[in-house]
Amino acid sequence: MLFRPELHGTRGAVASTHWLASTAGMSMFDRGGNAFDAAAAAAFVIQVVEPHLNGPGGDVPILAHRSGSGRVDVICGQGPMPAAATVDAFTERGLAVVPGSGLLPAVVPGAFSAWLRLLKEYGTLPLEVVLEPAIGYAERGYPLLPKAAAMIGALSELFRDTWTESGRTYLRRGVAPRAGERVTNPVLARTFRRVVSEAQASGRDREGRIDAATEAFHTGFVAEAIDTYLAKAEEMDSTGRRNGGLLTGADLAAWRPGLERSLNLEYRGHTVHKAGPWSQGPVFLQQLALLEGFDLAGMGPGSAAYVHTVVEAAKLAFADREAWYGDPAHADVPLRALLDPAYAAERRALIGSEASVELRPGRPDRREPLLPPLHDESAAPADPAWLGELEQGIPAIMKLTAATGDTCCVTATDAAGNMVVATPSGGWLKSSPVIPGLGFPLGTRGQMATLMPGHSNTLAPGKRPRTTLSPTMVLRDGQPYLAFGTPGGDQQDQWTLGFFLNHVDHGMGPQAAVEARTFHTDHVPTSFAPRRFRPGTVVLESGWPAEELELLRRRGHEVELAPDYSLSKVCATGLTGDGLVLGAASPRGAQAYAVAG
């Protein structure tokens, strides 16, 4: 029995992690737009209504399939480290890791201009139409999500006394708003309105106005506000000290979102597309390459044998992520070797009947792996309490969440065969103080880079830190089939893998695959500060058959149970065999919704 129906329509479908964003995206079809217009409108709304998980100052990878092209493009909205961000710049401050909050880990904001590039090159509607819903919610208000209210409440003392611009943005007369309360962000609304105004004043055509909006962000008033603020600001961060930032207006001026070809791999008649190793996307492909050698359908989706096999494959693939992934423009990532069938066969042989408790990266091209050191520098207990929250680089209040990361998801498909999916994140309200005059904070993705020399993900000027953001797109015979993603930090490519295997190997429809009970392993070190490693742990939603849990323990797994329906918020859109659009969204958290029409 499904909690929600699988939705089908004849024009288009949008699924996202917020119902207001999904409806805003769907409204673009009513204005004559396509899937790309719909996704951009939904994403701009999410920047307003999910401020605890993302913002215009954050990051995003976007996968886009244009109808009839037979390919998937990647728009890289992951901004690089500033020109001043050297290893010495951190070690000279006495730091062994990049902090998880504050100004030091800030990278060039990439999310806002990445959506502008998608809109320019793939969309059809004017910028002012696509931004209209987001401006409306920022000006007139929206109901505050419970997790956002909890986060603001936990940080209210910090916002009142230290990050005072954040206090002006998120507090109401010095008090945290309640869950469900109508809140606004008029400063952010003015920022969006000014971007639109300057774009229209340029007198250019549709694409030229979007270029002008990008210029307003990267070389105009937005960049000037960021540069002015960071030139003097020293703000409290997770070190317990005040630190200035390294980002400048020149860094914003020097970068624009790039366009890349996706990576892909064939799996049981499906062509699966992901972003490059500056994301964790290839780990999804590596898991599929390992699992293709097993009869997963014969095991059954709830069996200990199935969970064991999938988890052991994840351990191997994520160990390679730790050792090898990084920005391929700055590092020699052995990607061809990592995705080679012979390498997958060699690694598959390591999956036995017992759980591994070792971190075992491979030797692609017979190269020796290099693992970054773990630095768990958290204070326990932290005083004041908000400092303990800043030490956790993830966008969550630790005592309230079973998962170890969160973000957002937007996907849209139209009847013409255009399809797009993205996982916007970064620039959340816990990451960094709000920038005066702009209404949003910077992102802290720099925390994911290591200060250890010689690694693919070693911090360097102009280099993208390896992120966890990882949407997925699937084609069949060159035609659009499914686009999906989920919040979840390091767990994204385990939770979406479970969804995909439920559909392809176990024959579930997309909505049933979304709602099926979820599991993951915490065996691999987290990408967020402080990096933690829990060898052999497998986390399953409660409700799993007791006898299968016991069989997992006998295999050597450290079994943990999470609350029922608490892991993942998979959102998916696609096309059916008879040309209908489909939408599916997880009921977990009572937040994500799909709309089709």
Phi, psi and omega in degrees: 000129181270145172289326183226152177283154167281127188266141176228147179210180182248347182253305184190167178218145176227135172228136180206174182277010174212133184298326180293323178293318180297317179290325177296318177298317181297329181294339178292329175296325178293337179267007179090011182275176179248190183298327182289319173300317182297315181295319180296316178299317179297319182293320178295323176295319179298327176297336179269311192269349173238059184292343179280353184235344181190173178188175180300336180273009183265212188222161178197134162264135181238125174259130185227130173242117176272133183309130177085353184280332182073008182225169176237128177258154178241122170264118183272105174261025175264104180289155182274172173291152179295163180298333181272000185274081174258163176301319181297327180300334179265315182293330177292343174271005180080020183260137175264344179221161172284128181301155181271358180209171177095207185263331184299320182276008184292135173250175177297127178300132184238340190294311187298311183285337175295319177292327176296320180294318176302315182297318182294312191270340184235336184276182181229338187272156176293152181303319184295329178289318184289327180275347185305313180297319180296317178298318180299315180291324178294323181279312189264345173107164179207158180283129184287129179293149181304317181291327175294317178298318179296320180292315179298319179298318181292334183253009187299322178296316176301316182292323180290318193257336191233299176273073193290330177292327173295322177298318179295331183277316191253338181268158177241105184055041176082003184241141178293136178290158180275158172301133181087348180292145178283120181234158180228168171219077185296331179293316176297321177301318178295324177299311179299317180297322180291322175302313179297316182298316180291326177296315181292325181290345180292340179072013183271178175284184185306308182294323179295325178293324177292324174299318180296323176296319177297319178296321178300326180281312190269337179228353183259221191294328179294310179299322179296318179295319178295315181297315180298317181294311186285342178296334185235337189291140167228114188240150176296138177223194187291349175285348186082008180234166174272128178228146173277179180250171181250344184287140178228168175299327178297326177295318178294320182293333186275353187232144170222154178301134182266163177243124184230161170277146181285162166271150178212160180210141178276134177218109176048049176086006180241138175261112187261128185246139179219166172284171186283186187286003167284345168255184172263011185309316182301340180294331175296316180293320178297321177297317179298319180299322177290316187283342180298339179275007181240151176272078183293322180299322180291338180282328184087139188292340182257005188277153175297323180298319179294309180301315180301312183296315180294318181294317180294325175294320178299318180302318181290315182294317180289331174297322175294323175304314182298322187274328196239336190283149177176185181289113184292347175284346182235354185218151179273086180272122184281061190293317180301318180292321181297330182259008180288134180303326180293322177294318178299320179295320178297317181287325180301328181295344179280347181277108180251198182276347182251151178290135174275141176245013180254153173266109192240080173290155181268185181237070177298137184056023179061025175275149181277130181287156178229120181256131176295148177290155175268132178233090176271092186255023181290145175267139181220118351278156178272145178221121001288171187299326182294335179295323176298326177290321179294330179295334177271112186286355181278156179274068180205154172270118195301319185287351185252359186231141175271337179273165183247031177174160179203159176195210183228169176214142175222132172215147179212146176221142175241168186293340178286347180101011172280140184213141183211147175210145181208157175235084179293144179198183176076160181067030180279164190295338178275346189284317193197157179296149175295139180280125181305133177086352182247329177086010178214155178267171174276164175273168183231036184294342178301339179299342184274350176276151177261152176266001178285125180295150170090357181267155178300334183252023176292133180302138176202154179300135177074007184258139177282128172292144179291120187261171175263353187290131194201076173287163183227141175227141184232130173248154171231123183054038178077002182253149181297139182230300182216143172227128186206162177192176179205152162297165173143008178054232182297338183276354186307312184276007166260316182291319177289330175298316178301317176301313183294318178293322176302321181283309188280314185272329185251002170072018179281147169293161183306317181292319177296322179293325176296319188274346181300149182300144192245155176212164174199169173248142173260023185296329185265141180306141179290156180272345182265151175288143345282139184290126183235154187223120180239083187302136172077000184279134170234128183251126180233146173293141180299157186104352176293142181304131184302323182293328178286325175298319179295321177296324176296317179298321179295333177280354177102008179280142170274100188272129173236143178253130174261159176305148181301138179053053180238350185252119174087156171220063184296134174239138183215145167226166179177196180234141176274172181296336181258019171088005174280150172275150179230154176219140178217146180209146183290140173281351183299131180081357178049048187222312181286141179215146171252148176226137177222150180205000000 
